[in-house]
Amino acid sequence: MVLIKCAFCKGRGKDPFGIMSHLSTCYACKGKGTLWVAKPTRACPYCQGTGISPIGARNYCLACRGRGVVSIPESTETCPYCGGTGREPSGLYCIECKGKGVVVKK
C-alpha cells in the first residue's frame, strides 16, 4: 500500500467545487487529503489522473474514486474493448476493465 494525495481535492480535504459550502469535506478522501492505494498503480486512464469524472465534472471519477490512480493486477494486458483508454465509445467508463485500461491476462 502507498499513501497518495487525493487527486479530487488536490490534498486540501475540502470539496473542490464547494457545492454545499466552501467548507464542505471532500467525499473522496473524507477530509483527510490523502488516500491509501494498493500497489502497483498507474495513472487513471479514464480521468487522466485528475480524479474528476469526465462526465458530470462535479463528481469523482468512477474508475479511481477520486484517487487519480488505479491499482492494477500483476499480470495484465491492454483492454481489448477500449484499447487502454478506460472509456467506451459512448464516453462512459469501460465495463470490461472498469476504467483501468487493462484486464487480467488469460
Buried (B, 14 or more C-beta within 10 A) or exposed (E): EEEBBBBBBBBBBBBBBEEEEEEBBBBBBEBBBEBEBEEEBBBBBBBBBBBBBBBEEEBBBBBBBBBBBBBBEEEBEEBEBBEBBBBBEEEEBBEEBBBBBBBEEE
